[in-house]
Amino acid sequence: MTRRKADLIAGIVCVLIASIFWIQGSKLEPDSNLFPKVLEICMIVGGFACIGKSLLSKNKQDDLPDEAEKLDWIKAIAIIVASIIYIFGMVYVGFYVTTLVYLTLGSWYLNDEDRSSLKAIVGSLVFGLGVTVVLYLTFNVFLQVPTPNSLLL
């Protein structure tokens, strides 16, 4: 698949998904609808940017399939399986614990450097912990929005 075609498809899918979320979000109360609407607007703008990039690109290199960017199917399937486990894990272990584990392990697994190095392990842990703390502060402290409860914790 060429880069132009991939950008076009990604942009269309992004706009469609954001539009569906926008329609579904219209049923929310106005106070709880602000944050999702901002994210949906960002998704729509990003989607149109991808569409515009693909339609306005005059670079002939974008019309050629990129042999260097082949999909690593093992990594893709591993991340899909991990995402499914993450979704179900939230119910039993809790949102923040599973988010920390998912992001840390996912970042470590997708790391192109030597995975056994201390730098890769610490970097992945710092990334997972940082994003989890930002999510906690955003949802629990600032927005005071409940996150999924767990059955065990």
N, C-alpha and C positions, 0 to 999 in steps of 0.2 A: 504494500500500500504506500502511496506517495505521501509526503508530508502535507501537501495541500489538501489532499482528500481526507487525511486523518484530522487536520485542523477543522475542516468543514464539518465532518461528522461529530467531532467532539463539541464544537460550538453549537450545533443544532441540538444535540442531546442535552447539553447544559441548559440551553434556553428552555427546552421542553420540560425538563425536570423542575427548574425554577418556576416555570409557569404553573405546573401542577401544584407545587408547594404554595404558590401565591393564592391559587383558588381555594385550596384546602385551608389555608391560614385565614381566609376571610371569615371563617366561622368562629375564630378566637375573639376574645374581648379586646378592645383597643389597647388597653394597658399592657397586655401580655403579647401583643402582636408586633410591637416595635422591633425587637431584636430579630425575629425571623424575617420581617420585611426587609431590613437592612441587608441581611445575608442573601435574600432572594434577589434584591436589586444588584448586589455585587456579582452574583452568579449570572444574571442576565447580561450585565455589562461585559463580563468576561467572555460569555458565550458569543455575544455579538462581535467582540474583539477578535476571537478565533475565526469566526465566519469572515469578517472583514479582511483579516490577514490572509486567509486562504484565497479569497476572491481577488484581492489586490496584489498578490505576490507576482512579481515578474521574474523572479529568480528561477532559472531553468533547473538548478540543482533540486528545487523543491518538487519538480515533476518526476524525478528519478527515485525509484525505491532505494531506501537507505539500507544497504547490506550490513552496516556496522551496528544497527539498532534492531537486532533480532530479539524477539520475545523469549525470555527464559521461562519456559513453561513450568519447570519445577518450582521456581520462586513464585510465579503467579498462582499456581494451585496451592502452594503452602500459605500464601497470604489470604487467599479466599477461605481456606479451611480455618486459619487462625481468626479471621473475621467472624465466621459463623460461631466458633467456640467463644469468642469475645462477647457476642450478642447474648448467647445463652448463659455465659458465665456471669454476666451482670445480674441476672435474676438470683443466683445462688451466692455469689461472693460479694457483690456490690459494684457500683459504677466506678468508684475511684480506684479500688484495688485492681479490678480487671483492666481499667484504662492504663494504669501504671505498668502492669505486666505486659499488656498487649503492645503498647508503644515502645517499651524498652526492648522486648524480644524482637519485635518487628524491625526496629531500627538496627539492632545488632545483626539480625539475619540479612537484611538488605544492604548492609555495609560492604562496600567493595574492597575495603582494606582487609588486612589480616584479622579475622574475627577473634583469634586467640590473644591478640595483643591487649594489654591493659588499657591503652588509649581507646580502642574500639569499645571495650566493655564499659569503661567509665563514661565515655561520650554518649553511649546509648542510654545509660542509667540517668545521666544528667538531663538528656533530652526528654525521656519519659517522665521523670520527676518534675521537670520544669513545666511541661504541658499540663500535667495533672494538677499542679498547684495553680496554674493560671485558670484552668477549668473550675477548680474549687472556688477560687476567689471570685470568678465571674458569676457562677451560678448561685453559690450559697451565700456569699458575702454581699456582693453588689446588687444582683438581681433578686436575690432571695427566692429562687425558683427551686423546687425540690427535684432531686435527681432520683433515678430508679433505686428503690429499696431492695435489699437482698433478703433472702429467706434464712440464711445462716448467720449473717453478721448484723 
